[in-house]
Amino acid sequence: MVAKIANLTENTKFFLFFITFAAMKLSVIIPVFNTEDTLSRCLDSVIGQQIAGMEIVLVDDGSTDNSPNICSIYAKEHANISLLHQPNKGLSEARNAGLQIARGDYVTFVDSDDDLNPGTYRALMAKLTARPDIDFLEYPVERRGGTTPFRLQLTDRVYIEWQTYWLKTQAYTHAYAWNKIFRKALFEQEMFKPGIVFEDLELMSRLLFRCHCIMTTAQGCYHYRFNPHGLTASASALQMESMLRSHCEIMKRCCDADYFVHVLNIQLDVYRLGGPLLLADGMPYKGGLKPTLYRLFGLKSLCIVHKWFWKIRRTWASERCKVCASTQRGTRESVSE
């Protein structure tokens, strides 16, 4: 009798497991690399979303701290968590590995040092269920850490042209992968490009062209942890050039004055750091000092002037610091006497 009850319990568990994955709606892919201090908070946040038909795909990308053990503990405790270990290959390949085994109709990404507001996925999936034609849904972001607070606030709106979405919401300033839920079918032909930086923007430069219906919403929130040592805080010329190339590809299909200024500023920084000129001359956008100088003197001349301006400003700032240090030293010596 006891054996029958035990068998029934195991069968029930299998049945519930089968139903969960047979009706899989959302796959949450979480690449993990040496984030033992924040990983549990991240996983508790995602698990706490408590929506039916959600799987979590953990990809341990060759972590050398206690992250693999934390992943294993969570995978054993939760039937809807899949765990994949691989040698360190970088964020893009970790996400791609997760995409290859994800079974949801929709897919989203979470970095293992970030977390979400409670109830975020429940609200977002309700919207996607009501509008099955949506290719991806973008939701708000709140940055934690850094010197100034930041919150990306969006409105409830549907865009039937990706160009309108890109320009009207200035999506080029928030082309993140992690605050969006994508239709998984979009990744049948497009994946993250390995071995590059600013991989989210590069992916969007290809993925946008396949999107026919995009939704933004004010509901939910992704909490992004600012990293002062991250790429956006200390990008090199090669990394900035990668970003610029992605923007230039998108600009071939859509642009307006604000987007042009945004990309022009990136081009100026790329040249200042020793990179090439990629933005074309002769673009027709007006307004502001830099676009005016661009139209009057051309891109290269503007880049040269901008580079010299930065050198002068850095020299002035350095001399000012020396004067301040000398003044403070003199004040301390006077006090000690």
N, C-alpha and C positions, 0 to 999 in steps of 0.2 A: 504493500500500500504506500509506504514511504517512498519507494522507488518510483511509483507511478506519479506521485506528487512532484518529486524532483524532476522527472521527465517532462511533466506538464509545465513546470516553471521554466525549464530550458527552452521548451517549444514556444512558450509565450514570449520569452525574451527574443528568440529568433524571429517570431512573427512581428513583434514590434520593431525590431531592427530592419526587417525586410520592408515593412510599410514605410518606415522613415526614409529609407534610401530610394525606394521605388517612386516616391513622390517628391524627390529632392528638388527644391526650388532655388535655393541660394547656397553657393559655395563661397566660403570666406577663406582666402589664401593669406597666410601669415608667414612670410620669410623670417627666419630667426638667425641672428649672428651675434653672439656675445652680448646678450641683453638680460643677463640673469637678474639684474636689479629691478627691471620694469616688466619682465615677461609675465609674471603671475597677475599683475594688475591688468595688463592687456587682455590676457585670456579670460579672466573673471569678467571683464567688461563685455567681451564678445559672447561668452557662454550665457551671461545674464540677460542677453537680448530675448531669449526664450521664445523663439518662433518655431513653428512646425516646419519640417522639411529643410532644415539648415544643417550643412556639414561644415566642419572647420578642417582645413588642410594646413598642417604645420610642416614647413620645410626647413629643417636644420641645415644651414649652409656652412657646415664645417666649423661649428662653434668650438672654442677651446676652453670656455668657462663651464659653469654648471647648467647652462641653458639646455643641453640635450637631456639631462636628467629631469629637469622640470617638464620638458615636453613629454617625456615618457610617462611621468606620473599622471599628467592630465589625460594622455591618450588612453591609459588603462582605466581611468575613472569615468570616461565619457565615451559612449559607443559611437557618437557622431564625429569624433576626432580621428583623422588619419594623420600618421606621422611618417615623414620621409627624411632620411639622413643622406647627405651627399657631401663630397669634398667641397671646399670653398670655391665657388665659381662666380660670386657676385649676385647683386640684387636681381638683375634681369633674368639670369638663368634659374635662380631660385623661384621666381614667379612663374617662369615658363614650365618648370617642373611641376609646380602646383596646378597649373592649367591643364597639363596632360592627364592628371588623374582626377580632376574636378568633375563632378557629376551633376551639378545644378544647372537649371535653365538660365540662371543668372550668376554672375561672379563679381566679387568685390575683393579689394586688397586692404590689409591693415598692416602697418609697420609695428614691430614688436615692442616699441617703446611708446606707442600711442594708445588711446582708448576712445570710447564712444559714450555719448549720453545714453542713459537707460531708455529703452523703447524706440531707439532710432530705427532699427531694421524692421520692426513691426509696422511703423508708420510708412516707411519707404516701400516695403513689399506690398502694402495695401494699395498704394498708388500704381505700382507696376501691374498688379493684378487687374485693376480697373482699366488700365491702358496698355494692353499687350503689344501695341505697336511701337512702344518706346524702345529706342536702341540703348540709351543710357540715361540715368537719372543722377543729377548732381545735387548735393546737399551741403549745408553750412559747415564752416571750419572755424575752430577757435585755437589760436596758438597760445601755448603755455610756456613761459620762460622768455628770455630775451629782455631787452631794455624797455620795449614798448608793447603794450597789448595789441592784439590783432584779432579781428573776427570778420570772416567772409560771410556776409548776410545775403541770401538769395531770396527771390520771390517765386511764388507758384506760377509757373508759365510753361507752355509747350512751344517748341520751335520746330517748324517743319522744314527749315533750311539751316544747315549747320553754319553757314556763313553769318546768318543773323545772330545765332547764339554766340558765335565766336567774337563778333564785334560789339554787339549790344551789351553783353554781360562782361566785356573785356576778359573773356575766358583765357586769353593768352597770359594773364597775370596769375591765374590759378589753375594751370593745366596739370593738376595732380591726378594720379591714378587712384589714390586712396579715399577720396571723398565722392566716389561715384560707384553706382551699381550698373554693370554692363550686361547686355544680353550676351551670353557665352558664345553664341554663334559668330559674333564679331571676330573672335580669336581663331576661327577655323583657318583663316588665311593670313592673319597678322598676329605676331607675337612681339614680346619685348626684344629689342636688339641687344645682344650680349656685348660686353666690353666697351660700353660708352657711358658717359655721364649725362645727366638730365634725361634719363631714359623715358620718363613720363611724357615729356614734351615731344620727344622723337616719336613715341608710339602714337600720340594724338595727331601728329602731322600726317600719319597714314590712316589712322582709324576714322578720323572725322569724315573722310571722303566716302565712307561706307555707311554713314549714319543718315537716316531719312527723317527721324523724329527724336528730338532731345527734350528732356524735361528738367526743369530746375524746381526746387522746393525750399521753403523756409523751415521745414520740419527736420528734426534730428540735428545732430552735431557730432563732428569728428574732432577730437582733441589731439592736436599736433604738438609734439614736444620739440621746441626749438633747440637745435644743436649748434653752439657757437663755433664748432670745428667742422661743420658740414660744408657741402659744396657751395650752397647759396651764400654762405658767409665768407668763404675764402677760395673762390674759383680761380683757376689758372687761365692763361690765354687759350690753351687747347680746349679746356672745358667750356669756356665762354664761346669759343668758335663753334663747338658742337651745338650749343643752344641757338646761335645765330643761323646756322645752316638749316635747322628745323623750322625756324620762323620764315626764312627765305622761301622754303618750299610752300608753306601755307600762303605767303603773300602773293604767290603766283596765281592764286585762285580767289583771294579776297583781301581787301585792305581798305582802311579809311585813315583820316588824318591822325587820330589818336594811336592807332596801331603802328602807323609809320614812325611816329615819334618814339614809341616804345622800342621798336627794332633799331631805329637810328641810334638811340642811347647805348644799346648793346653793341652795335658796330663800333661806336666811339671807344668803348671800353676794350673791345677786342684789339683794335689797332693800338691803343695805348699800352696794352700788355704785350705787344709784339706780334699780333696776329694779322691775317690778311684782310684786304678790302673785299667784301662779298656783296654788300648792298649795291644796287645799281644806281648810276647817276640818272638825273632827269625825271624822277618821280614827281608828280604834280601837286603834292600836298603843301599847304601853306599854314601859317600861324605859329608864332613863337620865334625866339631868336635862332635856335639851331636849324629849323627848317628853312628860315630865311637865308642864313649863311650857306646852307646846303644848295639852295637854288641859285644864289649869286656866284658862289665860288667853286662849287663842286664838292663831292664827298671827300676826296683826298686832302684838299686844302683845309676843310673843316676838321678832319681827323688830326692833321698836323698841328693846327691851332689848339685843339682840345688837348693834345698830348703835351704841348709846351705849357699850357695853362696849368695842367696838373703838376708838372715839374716845378713851376714857380710857386704854386700853392704849397707843395710839400716842403720846398726850401724855406718858405716863409714860416710855415708851421714849426719846422725843426729849429729855426733861429729863435722863434718865440719861446719854445720850450727851454732852450739854453738860457735865455734871459730870465725866465721865470725861475729856473733852477738856481741861477746865480743870485737872484734877488732873495730867494728863500735861504740860501746858504749865508748870505751877508746878514740877514735878519737873525739867524740862529747865533752867528758869531757875536753880534751886538748884544744879544740877550745874555750870552754866556759871560761877557765882560762885565 
